[in-house]
């Protein structure tokens, strides 16, 4: 019997996700941008999916932009924000960041004549808040930090980072890569004043190839994909309707997996203790 132990890399789609996607591909395959009744109904389904995600982050649904996953969401947040900034600014990202954040920061800085700097970590793998305090100044335009480290499981001190930003670089935006943290670690974008948050469906028992960028109301960001003007012009291209409904189903089914996560954490600790001879 094989046991799968790599849920940080990807998860098995839940039955609710599979059924939602199958039903959509069989019966709800309509283009949500068209004007006839089935298409209008599909547009309403997408709005409901936005509300499902927004409710989990305590945000308005109009800030939810569907994407192809975490990589695109991170790129959109970083480049989209910096396109509206004056040159010679500073982008900060932590040393723990996923390559989709780290590389987007360095390439955006090179493209738009900014500077990208890496925030060091403590010996425990968390953000070094003392180092960050020294790096923050009015030239900082964007701070990128993951919610949960995909390699170590460390939960980053987001409230403390926001407090430092507010005091030393109040004009800087904060983008949080929530791919590993969404639903697992509660976060309110209303309470925690971050500007954008990325998530990916396949990390929460949803399908691959779909995710979302959640943008705080009032945060100005330029699109990086132009075309038919879908999603209020923020991300052109016909929406991946079956994937989005699969994502919605996975989010709604997640309370079951939240219980399973607590059981898996207990098993993980037991296994670690056995391997360490404790």
N, C-alpha and C positions, 0 to 999 in steps of 0.2 A: 504493500500500500504506500503510495506516494503522499507526502505531506508538503504542502506549499507554504514556504516561510518567507516569501519576498513581497509582502503586500505593500511595502514602501515603493516598490518599483511599479507594480500595477496590481489591480484586484480583479477577481472574477466578477463579471456582470451579474447583478442579482436578477432573480426571476421577474420581478416587477419591471426592471429595465428592459429585459428581453421582450416581454409581452408588449410593453408600450411601443418599442421600436418596430416590432413585427406588425402590430396593428396599424401604425402610421404608414409603413411602407405598403401595406395591402390596401388600406382604405382611406388614408388621409394624406395622400402624396401630393396634394395641391400646392401650388406656389403661393405663399402668403401675401405676395405683392399684387396678385390679381384681384379683380373686383367682383367676381361671381361668388355666390353664397358659400361654397365649400372652402374657397380661399380665405374669405373673411372669417370663417369658423377657425381655420388654421391660425390666422393672425391672433385670434383670441386665445388659442392654446399657447402660443408663444408668450403672450402677455401674462398668462397664468404661470408659465414657467419662470418668467422674470420675477413675479411676485413671490414664488416659492423660494427662490434664491435670496431675494432682497430681504424677506422676512427673517431668514437665518442670520443676516448681518445687520438687521435693524436699519435698513435703508429704503429709500423709495425705489420702486421698480424701474423707473425711467433711467436710472444710472447703470442698469445691467446690460452689458454689451456681450452678445454671444460670439465666441471665437472658435478657432480650431484646437485650442488647448492652452496649457500653461505657457509654452514658449511664445506663442503669438501674443497672449495677454500681457506678458512681461515686456515684450518688444513694443507693443502699442502704448503701454503706460510710460515707458522711458522715453522713447523717441517722440511720442505724441506730446508729452509735456515739454520736452526740451526744444521742440520746434518753435514754441512760442516765447522762448527766453532770449535775452540778449547774450551775445557771445562773451567769452572769458568768464563764464560761471564755473562752478564746481559741482560735480556729481560724486556722491559718496555711496559706497556699497560695502557690505561686510565681507570678510574673507571666507565666510561660510557659503556665500551665494551659489546657487545653481549656475552653470555656464550660460543659461538663457538670460540671466540677469547680468552676470559679470561681463560677458561678451557684448551684450547690448549697451552697457554703460560705457565700455572702452571705445566701441565703434561709434556710438553717438557722440562722444566727446571729440573724437578725431574728425568726424564728419562736420560737426557744427562749431568747431573751435572752442571747446570747453576743456576742462581738466577733470579726469576721473581719478579718484583716490580710494584706496582700500582701507576699511576700518578693521583694525586687528581684533583678535579674539583673546579671551582669557584662557588660562590653562584648562578650564572646564568646558571650553567650546562656546561660551556665550560672548555677546558683544562686550568689548572692553569699554565701559562707559566713561572711564577717565580719559582714555585716548580719544573717544568721540567728542568729549567736551572740548578738548584742545583743538580738534579739527573743525569745529563748527564756527562759522562767522557769516556775515551778511552776503558773502559771495556764493554760498552754498544754495543751489537751486533745487536739488533733488537728493533725497536719502532713500536708498533701497535696502530693505531688510526682510529676510524670510521670517515667517511666523514660527515655523518648526523646522529644524535642520533635517534634511532628508537622509543624512548619513549617521548622525549621532542621536537624533531625537530631542535635542536641546530646544526648549521653548525660549524664544528670545524675549528680552525685557521691553516689550513695546511701550508700555506706559511711561517708563523712565526715558526712553528715546524721544517720545513725543514731548515730554516735559523739557528736555534739553533743547530740542528744536524750538519750542515756543519761547524759550528764554534767550537763545543765542543766534538763531537763524529763523526768525518767525515767517519769513517769506518762502522758505523751502517747503516743497511738497514731500510727503512720505508715501512711498509705494511699498506695499507689503505683498510678498510672494506667499500666498496662502495655500499653495498646492498640497503641502503635507498637513496643514493645520485645519483646513476648512471642515467644519462639523465636529472634528475631534477636540479642538480647543475653542471654546466659545469666544466670540469677538463681536463687539458692537461698534459699527462705524459711526454711530450717532454719539456714543460716549467717547470712544478713542478717535481723536481727530486726525485720522489718516485720509489721504486724498484718493488712493486707489488700492484695489485688492484683486489678486488674480487667483483663479481656481481651475481645476481640471477634473473632468468627470471620471476618468478611469482610475483615479486614486480612491474613489468612494463607491466602488461597485457599479459604476456607470460605464458607458462606451468610450473607446479611444477616439481621438479626433474631434473632441468637442470640449469646450470650457467656457469661461466667462471672465470679463474684466468688469469689476464693479467700481464705478466712479462716483465720488462724493458730489452731491448737489452743489453747483456753483464752481466746481473745479474746472478750469478751462484746459482743454486738451484738443490737439489737432488730430484729424484722422491720418492714418498712414496707408489706407486702401481707399482708392477713389473708384467710382463707377456709378451704379444705379441708385445710390443714395439710401440703401436699406439701413435700418437701425438708426434713424435720424441722421443719416450721413456719416456716422462715426465708423461704420464698418460695412462698406459696400460688398455686395455679393449675395446671391440667394441663400437664405439660411438653411443650415443642415437640420431640417425639421425633425427627422427621426432621431438624430443624435440629441437634439435639445429635449425632446420628450423623454428620451432615455435618461438624460441627466436629471430632469425633473423627477422622474420616478425613483431614481436612486436617492435623491435628496429626501424625498418623502418616506422612503423605506429605511433610512439610515438609523432611526432610533433602535431598531432591532440589532444592527451591527454595533451600535454604541455599547450595548450590553456585552456583545461578543468581544469587543475590544478590551473590556475590563477583565474578561476571562483570559484572553490572550496575554495580557500584561502579567497576570499571575503565572501563567505557564512559562512566559519568558524569564521571569525572575527565578522560578524554580529550576529551569534548565541552566541558567547562568550559574546559579549556586552549585548545581551538580558538577558542571564543568570546572568550576573553581575549587571543587573539593570541600565545599562548606556544608 
